[in-house]
Amino acid sequence: MNVSPNSSLVDPHVLGVIFIVFGAISLALGVANLVMAYGLWKGKGWAWTISIILLFIGIAVDIISLQ
């Protein structure tokens, strides 16, 4: 297979979609963390549940990003 120095092995459009998906996930997690922080600050009971859910989601995202 001849690969020129300027060619990429990954289609730029696919790479762009991947970055958009991970950006959207990061944005959603950031907003959820802000809501959780507000709930914890005000002593709301639901904030603990959100904290545990976000903890497991964060662990899953970290494991996926390692590969």
MDAnalysis code that builds the backbone (N, CA, C; Angstrom):
import MDAnalysis as mda
import numpy as np

u = mda.Universe.empty(201, n_residues=67, atom_resindex=np.repeat(np.arange(67), 3), trajectory=True)
u.add_TopologyAttr("name", ["N", "CA", "C"] * 67)
u.add_TopologyAttr("resid", np.arange(1, 68))
u.add_TopologyAttr("resname", ["MET", "ASN", "VAL", "SER", "PRO", "ASN", "SER", "SER", "LEU", "VAL", "ASP", "PRO", "HIS", "VAL", "LEU", "GLY", "VAL", "ILE", "PHE", "ILE", "VAL", "PHE", "GLY", "ALA", "ILE", "SER", "LEU", "ALA", "LEU", "GLY", "VAL", "ALA", "ASN", "LEU", "VAL", "MET", "ALA", "TYR", "GLY", "LEU", "TRP", "LYS", "GLY", "LYS", "GLY", "TRP", "ALA", "TRP", "THR", "ILE", "SER", "ILE", "ILE", "LEU", "LEU", "PHE", "ILE", "GLY", "ILE", "ALA", "VAL", "ASP", "ILE", "ILE", "SER", "LEU", "GLN"])
u.atoms.positions = np.array([
    [0.847, -1.178, 0.000],
    [0.000, 0.000, 0.000],
    [0.885, 1.231, 0.000],
    [0.637, 2.095, -0.969],
    [1.374, 3.353, -1.038],
    [0.640, 4.430, -0.256],
    [1.307, 4.990, 0.717],
    [0.725, 6.053, 1.520],
    [1.613, 7.273, 1.373],
    [1.035, 8.338, 0.837],
    [1.814, 9.563, 0.698],
    [1.955, 10.229, 2.061],
    [2.968, 11.040, 2.226],
    [3.192, 11.678, 3.528],
    [2.041, 12.596, 3.958],
    [1.258, 13.084, 3.019],
    [0.177, 14.009, 3.347],
    [-1.162, 13.314, 3.563],
    [-1.222, 11.990, 3.353],
    [-2.504, 11.300, 3.510],
    [-2.684, 10.856, 4.958],
    [-3.944, 10.708, 5.330],
    [-4.277, 10.297, 6.682],
    [-4.921, 8.923, 6.634],
    [-4.688, 8.127, 7.657],
    [-5.294, 6.806, 7.727],
    [-6.725, 6.876, 8.235],
    [-7.122, 8.017, 8.822],
    [-8.469, 8.206, 9.345],
    [-9.134, 9.323, 8.549],
    [-10.354, 9.066, 8.101],
    [-11.101, 10.074, 7.365],
    [-11.358, 11.272, 8.277],
    [-11.039, 12.486, 7.816],
    [-11.227, 13.671, 8.661],
    [-12.678, 13.875, 9.104],
    [-13.644, 13.478, 8.284],
    [-15.045, 13.635, 8.661],
    [-15.409, 12.720, 9.826],
    [-14.885, 11.497, 9.796],
    [-15.136, 10.561, 10.889],
    [-14.493, 11.085, 12.168],
    [-13.289, 11.605, 12.047],
    [-12.601, 12.155, 13.203],
    [-13.355, 13.356, 13.769],
    [-13.909, 14.174, 12.886],
    [-14.702, 15.320, 13.332],
    [-15.946, 14.896, 14.089],
    [-16.618, 13.861, 13.605],
    [-17.818, 13.361, 14.285],
    [-17.454, 12.813, 15.660],
    [-16.334, 12.100, 15.737],
    [-15.887, 11.555, 17.019],
    [-15.629, 12.690, 18.007],
    [-14.957, 13.752, 17.558],
    [-14.682, 14.895, 18.437],
    [-15.968, 15.587, 18.869],
    [-16.934, 15.687, 17.969],
    [-18.214, 16.317, 18.317],
    [-18.945, 15.485, 19.365],
    [-18.929, 14.163, 19.206],
    [-19.608, 13.287, 20.164],
    [-18.956, 13.402, 21.541],
    [-17.633, 13.322, 21.599],
    [-16.956, 13.432, 22.883],
    [-17.117, 14.830, 23.478],
    [-17.174, 15.860, 22.649],
    [-17.428, 17.209, 23.140],
    [-18.813, 17.350, 23.729],
    [-19.806, 16.754, 23.078],
    [-21.176, 16.809, 23.592],
    [-21.290, 16.053, 24.919],
    [-20.617, 14.918, 25.011],
    [-20.624, 14.158, 26.262],
    [-19.961, 14.972, 27.369],
    [-18.839, 15.600, 27.063],
    [-18.145, 16.416, 28.060],
    [-18.992, 17.599, 28.499],
    [-19.677, 18.219, 27.559],
    [-20.545, 19.348, 27.892],
    [-21.702, 18.903, 28.787],
    [-22.322, 17.781, 28.453],
    [-23.427, 17.277, 29.259],
    [-22.959, 16.921, 30.667],
    [-21.793, 16.297, 30.776],
    [-21.260, 15.963, 32.094],
    [-20.918, 17.216, 32.889],
    [-20.427, 18.242, 32.213],
    [-20.118, 19.496, 32.893],
    [-21.367, 20.164, 33.449],
    [-22.429, 20.193, 32.664],
    [-23.688, 20.779, 33.132],
    [-24.245, 19.953, 34.288],
    [-24.172, 18.628, 34.176],
    [-24.660, 17.762, 35.250],
    [-23.847, 17.977, 36.527],
    [-22.556, 18.203, 36.389],
    [-21.719, 18.473, 37.558],
    [-22.086, 19.803, 38.211],
    [-22.425, 20.798, 37.419],
    [-22.862, 22.075, 37.981],
    [-24.174, 21.917, 38.746],
    [-25.111, 21.165, 38.172],
    [-26.388, 20.910, 38.854],
    [-26.144, 20.144, 40.147],
    [-25.262, 19.161, 40.079],
    [-24.936, 18.376, 41.265],
    [-24.297, 19.252, 42.344],
    [-23.370, 20.113, 41.948],
    [-22.709, 20.993, 42.907],
    [-23.710, 21.923, 43.579],
    [-24.649, 22.452, 42.806],
    [-25.685, 23.306, 43.378],
    [-26.513, 22.527, 44.400],
    [-26.901, 21.313, 44.045],
    [-27.698, 20.486, 44.946],
    [-26.949, 20.134, 46.221],
    [-25.666, 19.807, 46.083],
    [-24.879, 19.503, 47.274],
    [-24.706, 20.741, 48.143],
    [-24.499, 21.897, 47.509],
    [-24.321, 23.152, 48.245],
    [-25.575, 23.490, 49.061],
    [-26.746, 23.243, 48.476],
    [-28.007, 23.557, 49.148],
    [-28.490, 22.413, 50.039],
    [-27.780, 21.289, 50.060],
    [-28.157, 20.172, 50.920],
    [-29.342, 19.376, 50.419],
    [-29.516, 19.327, 49.121],
    [-30.634, 18.578, 48.542],
    [-30.320, 17.080, 48.543],
    [-31.321, 16.264, 48.810],
    [-31.134, 14.821, 48.867],
    [-30.836, 14.191, 47.513],
    [-31.402, 14.741, 46.445],
    [-31.206, 14.171, 45.120],
    [-29.773, 14.358, 44.624],
    [-29.033, 15.282, 45.196],
    [-27.673, 15.557, 44.733],
    [-26.743, 14.376, 44.989],
    [-26.973, 13.644, 46.073],
    [-26.146, 12.478, 46.370],
    [-26.328, 11.419, 45.286],
    [-27.556, 11.194, 44.863],
    [-27.833, 10.214, 43.815],
    [-27.161, 10.619, 42.508],
    [-27.279, 11.891, 42.159],
    [-26.632, 12.379, 40.936],
    [-25.118, 12.243, 41.033],
    [-24.570, 12.479, 42.224],
    [-23.122, 12.338, 42.424],
    [-22.658, 10.920, 42.138],
    [-23.392, 9.941, 42.630],
    [-23.017, 8.546, 42.412],
    [-23.142, 8.185, 40.932],
    [-24.210, 8.624, 40.289],
    [-24.401, 8.342, 38.861],
    [-23.282, 8.968, 38.041],
    [-22.952, 10.226, 38.325],
    [-21.887, 10.907, 37.585],
    [-20.525, 10.277, 37.851],
    [-20.328, 9.765, 39.050],
    [-19.084, 9.073, 39.361],
    [-18.899, 7.866, 38.450],
    [-19.943, 7.042, 38.310],
    [-19.833, 5.856, 37.471],
    [-19.723, 6.215, 35.988],
    [-20.425, 7.250, 35.554],
    [-20.301, 7.693, 34.160],
    [-18.889, 8.193, 33.897],
    [-18.345, 8.949, 34.827],
    [-16.972, 9.450, 34.683],
    [-15.953, 8.332, 34.621],
    [-16.125, 7.307, 35.437],
    [-15.219, 6.160, 35.400],
    [-15.310, 5.457, 34.048],
    [-16.526, 5.280, 33.533],
    [-16.709, 4.619, 32.237],
    [-16.060, 5.432, 31.111],
    [-16.248, 6.748, 31.132],
    [-15.642, 7.602, 30.101],
    [-14.128, 7.551, 30.189],
    [-13.581, 7.543, 31.400],
    [-12.127, 7.455, 31.568],
    [-11.577, 6.136, 31.034],
    [-12.281, 5.055, 31.280],
    [-11.842, 3.752, 30.782],
    [-11.876, 3.728, 29.254],
    [-12.946, 4.288, 28.672],
    [-13.054, 4.313, 27.208],
    [-11.953, 5.177, 26.605],
    [-11.636, 6.300, 27.243],
    [-10.646, 7.210, 26.672],
    [-9.225, 6.665, 26.800],
    [-9.007, 5.672, 27.633],
    [-7.675, 5.064, 27.749],
    [-7.325, 4.233, 26.528],
    [-8.331, 3.719, 25.849],
    [-8.072, 2.810, 24.739],
    [-7.869, 3.523, 23.456],
])
